[in-house]
Amino acid sequence: MSTMATPTTTGRPFTTDDLDAMPDDGHRYELVDGELLVSPGPAWQHQEAVGALSGVLRAVCPSELRVVIAPFSVRPDKHNDLQPDVLVARYADLTAGGGPVKNLTAAPVLAVEVISPSSRLIDPHLKKALYARLGVRSFWLIDPDPQQPELTAYVLVSGEYQETARVIGDQAYRAQEPFVATVVPSELVRGLLPS
């Protein structure tokens, strides 16, 4: 779902100021080390999985954490800005300074990317590497293919992600981090199939 753009015509990397000046045109604009990622609006298949997963997580999320869906930015510095499809953040990080924040400057405890056809290389490689560098403890990658939906879970160990689970179809993933939750890939895409 993403494509890379080159640095601005001034020859400098993109910044979050440039990102804030982007048009509200239905695209998702993100930054990775000053490189611009531009994604088209998500398809139904993608949004079905995002909505279903957020519902599962919200039902069991402890009070000190919150489940947030895109578009909402993780913006640790002026050259990086990612919008995980689903994230779990500490409530305290979302209300820093006494009120709701516009962008999350701290690492979320979980970042989830739902793969789209054009993001098959970016989500599991580029974004995953940046989440690890930012210290996001848990990363999940979901493939919402209705014929064979899949969830792969990773946990951060010594600065690198280690795969902890891969479940397909009706198999259940019983997450322990960031909290106890059971996710079944086929249930995330159930709405895509005829009744």
Secondary structure, DSSP 8 states (H G I E B T S, - for coil): --EEE---TTSS---HHHHHTS--SS-EEEEETTEEEEE----HHHHHHHHHHHHHHHHH--TTEEEEESS--EEEETTEEE--SEEEEEHHHHTGGGS--SSB-S--SEEEEE--GGGTTIIIIIIHHHHHHHT-SEEEEEE--TTS-EEEEEEEETTEEEEEEEEETT--EEE-SSS-EEE-HHHHSGGGS--
